[in-house]
Amino acid sequence: MTPAELAQLHAACFTTPRPWSQGEFDDLLKTSGVFLLSQPGGFLLGRVIADEAELLTLAVAPEQRRKGIARALVAAFHITVKSRGAQTAFLEVAAENAAARALYLAAGWTESGRRKAYYHAPDGHRSDAIIMVLSVDGANG
């Protein structure tokens, strides 16, 4: 997927947090340690630095949801970061995104903290971020 395609799909999926621009995707993809996993209808962007990984964003087109795409991408993330030497992985997810939180919990992630009013929507709404952590060796993948 190109940065333009990533930005288009991201915009179809997010308002809070705000969708990322084509330029942001382009810059991230040029960053050391960043990787892209994609399937028709969805993608995941992650990175590994030393022995830590971060799931940066995951997007599945609204019309493609509930087909196992996100679950497959998260499983591929686990395999990828383990192969790159990560021992622990982190992510942040909007507190109100119950579907994403359930997906991550089912994949072995645990909630480890909260960032108050972390995400800012264009309408001024603020949403907390839930910080989640995963022991890569213990992943359900």
ABEGO torsion letter per residue (X at the ends): XBAAAAAAAAAAABAOBBBBBAAAAAAAAABBGBBBBBBBGBBBBBBBBEABBBBABBBBBAAABGAGAAAAAAAAAAAAAAAAGBABBBBBBBAABAAAAAAAAAAGBBBAEBBBGABBBAAGBBBBBBBBBBBAAABAX
